[in-house]
Amino acid sequence: MSYRVLESNETYIGRILRVTIDKIEMPDKKPAFRETVLRDKDAAAVLPILDDGRILFVRQYRHAFGELLLEIPAGVFDCDECAEVCVKRELEEETGKIAGRLEFLCEMYPTVGFCSEKIFIYFAFDLTQGQQKLDPDEFIELESYTLDQALEMIYKGEIKDGKTIAALFAYKSKHI
């Protein structure tokens, strides 16, 4: 099957994203329109495993949903940063923990229907104490749970974040 962009119009440019409306040619040669949110930078996320086996989470306000959500630490790449450097930096900034060992899990596209966001997910082990360095507009609470507790929180609708859910199920299948 082939698809071709016939026309692309950027309708919004913001601090972290852009929005386009594209006219594309479908395989049957008919035109269709697609709205796309383009992220200017990739992101990385990490499932931090404490020495006692509990998992460290961050709880923070997510305006799109108007809720405080429980998630794994994550953030966007700084200039010329690779995924591993980003995830180490974000882990320490958000939790005050330094990863002694990282294990790459996957590259995921969390919202394929309309957004170009790409997230690289890692597991972090052998954590040591560093220093939490929150951004001025970042307010985070740290919480830790066992894997069983976290999985139960998914089923109860208490963990809703896609990258967090993917990382937890992957950890269960790879490490337990």
SVG drawing of the C-alpha trace seen along z (x, -y; Angstrom):
<svg xmlns="http://www.w3.org/2000/svg" viewBox="-11 -29 37 44">
<polyline fill="none" stroke="black" stroke-width="0.4" points="0.0,0.0 1.2,-3.5 0.3,-6.8 1.5,-10.2 1.3,-13.6 -0.2,-16.0 -0.3,-19.0 0.8,-19.9 -0.2,-23.0 1.3,-23.8 -1.6,-25.2 0.1,-25.6 3.6,-26.1 4.1,-25.8 6.9,-25.4 7.0,-21.6 4.9,-20.6 3.6,-21.6 0.3,-20.7 -0.3,-20.0 -3.2,-19.2 -2.1,-17.0 -4.0,-16.1 -2.8,-12.6 -3.5,-10.3 -4.8,-6.9 -4.0,-3.6 -7.2,-3.9 -6.0,-7.3 -8.7,-9.2 -7.7,-12.1 -8.0,-12.1 -7.1,-14.5 -5.0,-13.8 -4.3,-16.0 -0.9,-15.3 0.8,-16.5 4.5,-16.6 6.8,-16.4 10.1,-18.2 12.1,-16.0 12.0,-12.3 11.5,-11.2 12.8,-8.5 11.2,-6.8 12.5,-4.5 11.1,-1.9 13.3,-2.3 13.6,0.9 14.7,0.3 17.0,2.7 14.0,4.3 12.2,4.9 9.7,2.2 9.2,-0.1 9.6,-3.9 7.0,-6.1 6.3,-9.8 2.9,-11.3 2.3,-14.6 -0.4,-16.7 -1.3,-16.1 -3.3,-19.0 -4.8,-17.3 -6.7,-15.0 -6.9,-17.4 -5.6,-14.6 -2.6,-13.7 -1.3,-10.6 1.1,-7.9 3.8,-7.3 7.4,-6.2 9.9,-9.0 10.2,-10.4 11.2,-13.4 12.3,-14.8 15.8,-14.8 18.0,-17.8 19.9,-19.1 22.0,-16.3 21.2,-13.9 20.8,-10.2 18.1,-8.1 20.3,-6.6 21.7,-10.0 18.2,-11.4 16.8,-8.7 19.7,-8.9 19.2,-12.6 15.4,-12.4 15.7,-9.7 17.9,-11.8 16.0,-15.1 12.6,-13.6 13.5,-11.1 16.9,-11.9 18.2,-8.4 21.1,-7.5 21.0,-4.3 23.9,-1.9 22.7,0.2 20.2,-0.4 18.5,2.2 16.8,1.1 13.3,2.3 11.9,0.8 11.1,-2.1 7.4,-2.9 5.0,-5.1 2.3,-5.8 -0.3,-7.6 0.0,-6.4 -3.3,-7.7 -2.3,-11.4 1.0,-12.1 4.7,-11.5 5.9,-11.1 8.5,-8.4 9.5,-7.1 12.6,-4.9 11.9,-2.9 14.4,-1.4 14.6,0.5 17.0,-0.9 18.7,1.2 21.3,0.7 20.0,-2.8 22.0,-5.1 21.1,-8.4 21.7,-11.5 19.9,-14.9 16.4,-15.6 16.4,-18.7 12.8,-19.6 12.0,-22.2 10.3,-25.4 6.9,-24.3 7.4,-20.6 5.7,-19.3 6.3,-15.6 5.5,-13.2 7.5,-10.0 5.7,-6.7 6.9,-3.1 4.9,0.2 5.6,3.8 5.1,5.1 1.9,7.0 0.5,3.8 1.3,1.8 -0.4,4.4 -3.4,4.3 -3.5,0.5 -3.7,0.9 -6.7,3.2 -8.4,0.8 -7.8,-2.1 -5.3,-3.8 -2.4,-3.7 -3.6,-4.9 -0.4,-6.1 0.5,-4.0 4.3,-4.0 4.0,-3.0 1.6,-0.1 3.8,1.1 6.9,1.0 5.2,2.8 3.9,5.7 7.2,6.0 9.1,6.1 6.7,8.8 7.3,11.0 11.1,10.4 12.2,10.4 9.7,12.5"/>
</svg>
